[in-house]
Amino acid sequence: MGKKTKKPGKGKEKTERKTARAEEKKARRETKKLSPEDDIDAILLSIQKEEAKKKDVQVDDNVPAPSPRSNCSLTVNPLKETELILYGGEFYNGNKVTSLNFQLKRDCVYLLIECRDVNELLLPQCEFVQTFVYGDLFRYDVEKLEWKLVSSPNSPPPRSAHQAVAWKNYVYIFGGEFTSPNQERFHHYKDFWMLDLKTNQWEQLNLKGCPSPRSGHRMVLYKHKIILFGGFYDTLREVRYYNDLFVFDLDQFKWQEIKPKPAAMWPTARSGFQLFVYQDDIFLYGGYSKEVSSDKSNSEKGIVHSDMWSLDPKSWEWNKVKKSGMPPGPRAGFSMCVHKRRALLFGGVVDIEVEVDVMMSLFLNELYGFQLDTNRWYPLELRKEKSTKDKLKKIEQNCPDDVDKKINPACATREETEESDDEENSIDYISKNIASNMSIDDGETLTKSEGKPKESSAKLDLQSSLPEVVKPCGRINACMAVGRDTLYIYGGMMEIKDQEITLDDLYSLNLSKLDEWKCIIPHWADFVLVVEADIAETAEEIALALNPFPMS
């Protein structure tokens, strides 16, 4: 993704519109009058009444794949490593557009809707809203490629940005949030649930000493304990970030808060970081938080963290980990999990202001490894990707002068390819070397970008003659899990211009071979966005971003 330029004055106008919308939104949130779609208590009460009607566990076999979502949980079944447990999440349909022609395709079921405003869209038995939060539970057999939908009495209310940990035959879930349809209000949970994977029955654990309501926190399993750290809570007037540490003993069923000792080192408050375990060390990496500006404006500034910490679960002492090797650049919304002696990092977004009024969002699909026994970072390059690059390099080496270019057109093509790559390489450099205290406009994770990078026709001709490399598109807030030496990445969210796209594609990668990505489920929809201006450009951008490789 290259540098994106704007027409003179366009960036300033967009910033002013964005600021006006933010102020209007804040004013509405601070008023006590609630519209029906803002009344979260009423919405959750209605959901609770519907749940009360359920009497028995119902399991529907071989159902269509889950709808698009991000900030859900994906857990490997401890009793069966070839089964994934997916719960919750949220779908956001993007910003309002003047006209929308939206086609949803799944298992030969088609739904075509046309309207002038997304708020006028109607779906069967429900109104199409900007945000939808899920409370459904799926079980996916990676060998049979089949989904099961589980419906149980006494299920948790819908949520996203929660955390799930599997132990023995149970999945434990804590916290998360429920968002009103227009994202004006939030309800943060502090409930603690246990799912029996043998019976598909839920049980709420009402225990003393549990953490306060929050979302964006992280939980990991260490031996027979659940470790919980951080997160945030939206009070409507401000967002409060946490750096508290809690431990839940799975044998004694007791919560315990671990408080820092005097003068002890401790990570700053944050959410959206990653927590992972290796032997007797618990690692913390990255995250996001906001701080109030020191000037008179009292504006909030978003901070993307890139520090790493290790926690000793015997003494409960934190220590900073010095980054070595080739670490990833600061980013928000990335995902991580552990395989043997290596932690894996995928995705994230980097937002940079490259010029005045010119913002750029880089949705990354890089894969990094962190060697847990040596504490070294390195980029993971798959064998098929390396083979393609080697072939490009070989073409370059076989082109010593202009005479050969006339004989072999591919040589001239390679030269044009290099020129068009200069811009992209500079962006990669920026993403890896951007300062750790980079600010994100208005505290948002995403910054809209205008325009699209140019790509020479010669480069496309050359690439078309090389083997296709299957790879997930860049994204944030995706789910990651490892089962039987296989990495799975599901869903998440990415952005095209002013449109946020929620994904539900599923990819796998054999971590023993590290040869190539496999697309188990392609992206969920064919988008045709009809906007008053830039019709063809927008449709083409969406197609390119959602189709990193041709679908068969």
C-alpha positions in Angstrom: 0.0 0.0 0.0 1.6 3.2 -1.1 1.4 6.9 -0.3 -2.0 8.4 -0.8 -2.4 12.0 -1.9 -5.4 14.2 -1.8 -6.8 17.1 -3.7 -5.8 20.5 -2.3 -7.9 21.3 0.7 -9.7 18.0 0.8 -7.8 16.7 3.8 -8.6 19.8 5.8 -12.3 19.6 4.9 -12.4 16.0 5.9 -10.7 16.7 9.3 -13.2 19.4 10.0 -16.1 17.1 9.1 -14.6 14.4 11.4 -14.2 16.8 14.3 -17.7 18.1 13.9 -19.1 14.5 13.9 -17.0 13.7 17.0 -18.3 16.7 18.9 -21.9 16.0 17.9 -21.5 12.4 19.0 -20.0 13.4 22.4 -22.8 15.9 23.0 -25.5 13.2 22.2 -23.8 10.7 24.5 -23.7 13.2 27.4 -27.4 13.9 27.2 -29.7 11.7 29.3 -32.4 11.3 26.7 -32.0 8.0 24.9 -33.4 6.9 21.6 -34.7 3.3 21.5 -31.5 2.1 19.7 -29.4 3.7 22.4 -31.2 2.2 25.4 -28.8 -0.7 26.0 -30.6 -1.8 29.2 -33.8 -2.2 27.3 -32.1 -4.1 24.5 -30.3 -6.5 26.9 -33.6 -7.0 28.8 -35.3 -8.0 25.6 -32.5 -10.4 24.7 -32.7 -11.9 28.2 -36.4 -12.5 27.8 -35.8 -14.4 24.5 -33.1 -16.5 26.2 -35.5 -17.4 29.0 -37.7 -19.2 26.4 -35.0 -21.7 25.7 -35.5 -25.0 27.4 -33.0 -27.4 25.9 -29.6 -27.5 24.2 -30.0 -27.5 20.5 -27.1 -28.3 18.1 -27.6 -27.7 14.4 -25.1 -29.6 12.3 -23.5 -28.5 9.0 -24.8 -25.0 9.1 -23.5 -22.1 7.0 -20.3 -20.4 8.3 -20.7 -17.6 10.8 -21.5 -14.1 9.6 -18.7 -11.5 9.3 -17.3 -10.4 12.7 -14.3 -9.1 14.5 -13.3 -9.0 18.2 -14.7 -12.5 18.7 -12.9 -15.4 20.5 -11.5 -18.5 18.8 -10.4 -21.3 21.0 -9.0 -24.8 20.3 -11.0 -27.6 22.0 -8.7 -29.2 24.6 -10.5 -32.5 24.1 -10.2 -32.4 20.3 -7.5 -30.4 18.7 -9.2 -30.5 15.3 -12.2 -28.5 16.6 -12.3 -24.7 17.0 -14.8 -22.9 19.4 -16.0 -19.5 18.1 -18.0 -17.2 20.3 -19.4 -13.7 20.0 -17.9 -10.8 18.2 -19.3 -7.7 16.4 -20.2 -6.6 12.9 -19.9 -3.0 11.7 -21.3 -2.3 8.3 -19.2 0.9 7.7 -20.1 4.5 7.3 -23.3 5.8 5.7 -23.3 6.0 1.9 -25.6 7.7 -0.5 -26.5 4.5 -2.3 -25.7 0.9 -1.5 -26.1 -2.2 -3.6 -25.1 -4.9 -1.3 -24.9 -8.6 -2.2 -24.4 -11.3 0.4 -23.5 -14.7 -0.8 -23.2 -17.8 1.4 -23.9 -21.4 0.4 -26.1 -20.4 -2.6 -28.2 -18.1 -0.5 -28.5 -14.6 -2.0 -29.8 -11.4 -0.5 -29.9 -8.3 -2.5 -30.9 -5.0 -0.9 -31.0 -1.5 -2.4 -31.7 1.7 -0.5 -30.6 5.3 -0.2 -29.4 5.1 3.4 -28.1 2.1 5.4 -30.5 3.0 8.2 -33.4 2.2 5.9 -32.1 -1.3 5.1 -34.3 -4.1 6.4 -33.2 -7.7 6.9 -35.5 -10.5 7.7 -36.9 -10.2 11.2 -34.6 -7.3 12.1 -33.6 -3.8 11.2 -30.3 -3.4 9.5 -28.2 -1.3 11.9 -24.6 0.0 11.9 -23.4 -2.3 14.6 -24.5 -5.8 15.5 -23.1 -7.7 18.5 -23.3 -11.5 18.5 -23.9 -14.0 21.3 -23.8 -17.2 19.1 -21.6 -20.2 19.7 -20.1 -22.2 16.8 -18.0 -25.4 16.8 -15.9 -26.0 13.6 -14.4 -29.3 12.6 -11.3 -28.5 10.6 -11.1 -32.0 9.1 -14.7 -32.3 8.0 -14.9 -28.5 7.2 -18.2 -28.4 9.0 -19.8 -25.8 11.3 -22.2 -26.6 14.2 -24.4 -23.9 15.8 -25.0 -24.5 19.5 -28.0 -22.9 21.2 -28.2 -23.3 25.0 -30.4 -22.1 27.9 -28.8 -19.6 30.2 -26.3 -18.4 27.6 -24.2 -15.2 28.2 -25.6 -12.1 26.6 -24.1 -10.9 23.3 -20.6 -9.4 23.5 -17.4 -8.6 21.7 -13.8 -7.8 22.9 -14.1 -10.4 25.6 -11.6 -13.1 26.4 -11.8 -16.9 26.4 -9.5 -19.5 27.9 -9.9 -23.3 27.5 -9.0 -25.8 30.3 -9.8 -29.5 30.5 -13.3 -29.7 29.1 -14.3 -26.1 29.8 -14.1 -22.7 28.1 -14.0 -19.7 30.5 -15.2 -16.3 29.3 -14.8 -13.0 31.1 -15.9 -9.4 30.3 -16.4 -7.8 27.0 -18.8 -5.1 25.8 -22.1 -4.6 24.2 -22.4 -1.6 21.8 -25.5 0.2 20.9 -26.4 0.0 17.2 -25.1 3.5 16.4 -22.1 3.1 18.7 -23.2 5.9 21.0 -23.2 3.9 24.2 -21.4 0.9 25.6 -22.1 -1.6 28.3 -19.0 -3.3 29.8 -19.5 -6.7 31.4 -17.8 -8.1 34.5 -19.6 -11.5 34.4 -17.6 -14.7 34.4 -18.9 -17.8 32.5 -18.0 -21.4 32.1 -19.0 -23.6 29.0 -19.0 -27.4 29.4 -17.8 -28.7 26.0 -19.2 -32.1 26.8 -22.8 -31.0 27.4 -22.8 -27.5 25.7 -24.2 -26.1 28.9 -23.3 -22.6 30.2 -22.9 -21.7 33.8 -22.4 -18.2 35.3 -19.8 -18.1 38.1 -20.8 -15.4 40.6 -17.7 -15.1 42.7 -16.3 -12.4 44.9 -13.2 -10.4 44.1 -13.6 -10.5 40.3 -12.2 -7.7 38.1 -14.3 -4.6 37.4 -16.3 -4.3 34.1 -14.0 -4.0 31.1 -13.2 -5.0 27.5 -10.0 -5.1 25.5 -8.3 -7.0 28.4 -6.3 -10.2 27.9 -6.5 -13.6 29.6 -4.1 -16.6 29.4 -3.9 -20.0 31.0 -0.8 -20.7 33.2 -0.9 -24.2 34.6 -4.2 -24.3 36.7 -4.6 -20.5 36.8 -6.1 -17.9 34.6 -4.1 -14.7 34.4 -6.0 -11.5 33.5 -4.5 -8.0 32.9 -5.5 -4.6 31.7 -8.4 -3.5 29.5 -10.6 -0.3 29.4 -13.9 1.0 30.5 -15.9 3.7 28.7 -17.7 6.0 31.2 -19.3 8.0 28.4 -17.4 11.1 29.5 -14.0 9.5 29.4 -12.2 6.2 28.7 -10.5 4.6 31.6 -7.6 2.2 31.0 -6.4 -0.4 33.4 -3.1 -2.0 34.3 -4.4 -4.2 37.2 -3.5 -7.9 37.5 -5.9 -10.7 38.5 -5.4 -14.4 39.0 -8.2 -17.0 39.0 -7.4 -20.3 40.7 -9.2 -23.1 38.7 -8.8 -25.6 41.6 -10.1 -23.3 44.4 -12.4 -21.2 42.2 -11.2 -17.9 43.7 -10.1 -14.6 42.3 -7.1 -12.8 43.6 -5.8 -9.3 42.7 -2.0 -9.0 42.6 -1.0 -5.5 43.5 2.4 -4.0 42.7 5.0 -3.8 45.5 6.5 -0.4 46.3 8.9 0.8 43.6 8.2 -2.3 41.5 8.3 -2.1 37.7 4.9 -2.4 36.2 3.4 -2.0 32.7 1.4 1.2 32.0 -2.4 1.0 31.6 -3.6 -0.3 28.2 -6.0 -2.4 26.1 -5.6 -4.4 22.9 -2.2 -5.8 23.9 -1.3 -9.5 23.7 -0.5 -11.8 26.5 1.2 -15.2 26.0 2.9 -17.9 28.1 6.1 -19.9 27.7 7.2 -22.2 30.5 7.3 -20.0 33.7 7.2 -16.7 31.9 4.1 -14.7 30.9 4.9 -12.1 28.2 3.0 -8.9 27.4 3.5 -7.0 24.2 2.1 -3.8 22.7 -1.3 -2.3 23.2 -3.2 1.0 23.0 -4.2 3.7 25.3 -5.1 7.4 25.4 -3.7 10.3 27.3 -5.0 13.9 27.7 -2.9 16.5 26.0 -1.0 18.9 28.3 -2.0 22.0 26.4 -5.2 24.0 27.1 -7.3 22.1 24.6 -7.4 19.0 26.9 -7.7 16.9 23.7 -7.0 13.1 23.9 -4.0 11.6 22.2 -3.9 7.9 21.2 -0.7 6.0 22.1 0.4 2.8 20.4 2.6 0.9 22.7 5.5 -1.3 21.5 7.1 -2.3 24.7 7.5 -5.9 26.0 7.3 -7.2 29.5 7.7 -10.6 31.2 5.8 -11.6 34.4 7.2 -14.1 36.9 4.1 -16.1 38.1 5.9 -17.2 41.2 6.9 -13.8 42.5 4.5 -11.7 40.4 7.2 -9.3 39.4 7.3 -7.6 36.0 10.5 -7.0 34.1 11.1 -5.2 30.8 12.2 -7.4 27.9 14.8 -5.8 25.6 13.8 -6.2 22.0 16.4 -7.9 19.8 16.5 -9.3 16.3 14.1 -7.7 13.8 11.0 -6.7 15.8 7.8 -5.5 14.1 7.1 -1.8 14.0 4.5 -0.3 16.4 1.0 -1.2 15.4 -2.5 -1.6 16.8 -5.0 -4.4 16.5 -2.5 -7.2 15.8 -3.1 -10.8 16.9 -0.7 -13.3 18.6 -0.6 -16.9 19.7 2.1 -19.5 20.7 3.3 -22.6 18.9 6.0 -24.6 20.8 9.0 -22.2 21.4 7.7 -19.5 19.2 5.1 -16.7 19.5 3.5 -15.6 16.2 2.2 -12.1 15.4 -0.1 -11.3 12.5 -1.7 -8.1 11.1 -2.4 -4.8 12.7 -2.7 -1.2 11.4 -0.3 1.7 11.3 -1.7 5.2 10.8 0.8 7.9 9.8 0.5 11.5 8.6 3.1 11.6 5.8 2.4 15.2 4.8 0.1 18.0 6.0 -3.5 16.8 5.7 -2.3 13.5 4.1 -3.0 10.5 6.3 -2.2 6.9 5.4 -3.5 3.7 6.9 -1.5 0.6 6.5 -3.5 -2.6 7.2 -0.7 -5.2 7.6 -0.6 -8.9 6.8 2.9 -9.5 7.9 3.8 -12.5 10.0 6.4 -12.3 12.7 8.0 -14.8 15.0 9.3 -14.2 18.5 11.7 -17.0 19.7 10.7 -17.5 23.3 13.9 -19.2 24.5 16.1 -16.4 23.1 13.8 -13.4 23.1 14.5 -12.6 19.4 12.1 -11.2 16.8 12.2 -12.1 13.1 9.9 -11.8 10.1 8.5 -15.1 9.0 8.7 -15.6 5.2 6.9 -18.6 3.8 8.7 -20.9 1.3 6.3 -20.2 -1.6 6.6 -16.4 -1.0 10.4 -16.7 -1.0 10.3 -18.8 -4.2 8.4 -16.1 -6.0 10.8 -13.4 -4.9 13.8 -15.5 -5.9 12.3 -15.9 -9.4 11.9 -12.1 -9.7 15.5 -11.7 -8.5 16.7 -14.2 -11.1 15.0 -12.3 -13.9 16.9 -9.2 -12.7 20.2 -10.9 -12.7 19.7 -12.1 -16.2 19.2 -8.5 -17.5 22.8 -7.0 -17.6 22.2 -4.3 -20.2 19.7 -2.6 -22.5 20.4 -5.1 -25.3 19.0 -7.9 -23.2 15.9 -5.8 -22.4 15.0 -5.8 -26.1 15.5 -9.5 -26.3 13.8 -10.3 -23.1 10.8 -8.0 -22.3 10.6 -9.4 -18.8 13.8 -7.6 -18.0 12.3 -4.2 -18.9 9.2 -5.3 -16.9 11.4 -5.9 -13.8 12.9 -2.4 -14.1 9.5 -0.9 -14.1 8.5 -3.1 -11.2 11.4 -1.7 -9.1 10.3 1.9 -9.7 6.8 1.2 -8.7 8.1 -0.7 -5.6 10.2 2.2 -4.4 7.2 3.9 -2.8 5.9 0.6 -1.2 9.4 -0.1 0.2 9.5 3.3 1.8 6.2 2.6 3.5 7.5 -0.7 4.9 10.4 1.3 6.3 8.2 3.8 7.9 6.0 1.1 9.4 9.0 -0.6 11.0 10.7 2.6 12.3 7.8 4.8 13.3 8.2 6.2 16.8 6.5 4.3 19.6 4.6 7.4 20.8 2.9 8.0 17.5 -0.5 9.6 17.9 -3.7 8.5 16.2 -6.1 11.3 15.3 -9.0 11.7 17.7 -8.0 8.5 19.5 -9.4 6.3 16.8 -7.6 3.2 15.6 -8.4 3.9 12.0 -7.8 6.9 9.9 -9.5 7.2 6.5 -7.3 7.4 3.4 -8.1 8.8 0.0 -6.8 7.8 -3.4 -5.1 4.6 -4.4 -1.5 3.6 -5.2 -0.6 3.4 -8.8 0.8 0.1 -10.1 2.4 -0.3 -13.5 0.8 -2.5 -16.1 4.2 -4.1 -16.6 4.4 -5.2 -12.9 0.9 -6.8 -13.2 2.0 -8.6 -16.4 5.1 -10.0 -14.7 3.2 -11.0 -11.5 0.6 -12.8 -13.6 3.3 -15.0 -15.0 4.5 -16.1 -11.6 2.9 -18.6 -9.2 0.0 -17.1 -7.3 0.7 -16.6 -3.6 -2.4 -17.1 -1.3 -2.3 -14.8 1.6 -4.8 -13.2 4.0 -5.3 -9.5 3.4 -4.2 -7.0 6.0 -6.6 -6.7 8.9 -7.1 -5.8 12.6 -8.9 -7.6 15.5 -8.7 -11.0 13.9 -8.9 -14.3 15.8 -5.8 -16.6 16.0 -5.5 -20.1 17.3 -3.1 -23.0 17.0 -4.1 -26.7 16.9 -2.0 -29.7 15.8 0.8 -27.6 14.4 -1.6 -25.5 12.3 -2.2 -21.8 12.7 -5.8 -20.5 12.0 -6.7 -16.9 11.3 -10.4 -15.9 11.2 -12.3 -12.7 10.4 -11.3 -9.2 11.6 -11.8 -5.9 10.0 -10.1 -3.8 7.4 -10.9 -0.5 5.7 -11.2 0.8 2.1 -11.5 4.5 1.9 -14.5 5.5 4.0 -15.9 2.0 4.2 -15.1 -0.5 7.0 -15.2 -4.1 5.9 -15.9 -6.8 8.4 -14.4 -10.2 7.3 -15.2 -13.8 8.0 -12.6 -15.6 5.9 -10.6 -18.5 7.4 -7.0 -19.2 6.6 -4.7 -22.0 7.8 -0.9 -22.3 7.8 1.1 -25.5 8.5 3.7 -24.3 11.1 5.9 -27.4 10.6 6.2 -26.8 6.8 5.7 -23.0 6.7 5.1 -23.5 3.0 1.9 -21.6 2.1 -1.3 -20.2 3.4 -4.5 -22.1 2.6 -7.8 -20.3 2.3 -10.4 -22.6 3.9 -13.3 -20.1 3.6 -13.0 -17.1 1.3 -14.2 -13.6 2.2 -17.9 -13.3 2.8 -19.3 -10.9 0.2 -19.0 -9.4 -3.2 -19.3 -5.6 -2.6 -20.6 -3.3 -5.2 -20.5 0.2 -3.7 -22.4 2.9 -5.6 -21.3 6.3 -4.5 -22.0 9.6 -6.2 -18.3 10.1 -7.0 -15.4 7.7 -7.6 -17.8 4.7 -8.4 -15.4 2.6 -10.4 -12.4 3.5 -8.2 -14.1 2.5 -5.0 -15.4 -0.8 -6.4 -12.0 -1.6 -7.8 -10.2 -0.9 -4.5 -12.6 -3.1 -2.5 -12.2 -5.9 -5.1 -8.4 -5.6 -4.9 -8.2 -5.5 -1.1 -10.7 -8.4 -0.6 -9.2 -10.5 -3.4 -5.5 -10.8 -2.8 -5.7 -13.8 -5.1 -8.2 -14.9 -7.7 -11.0 -17.0 -6.4 -11.8 -20.2 -8.3 
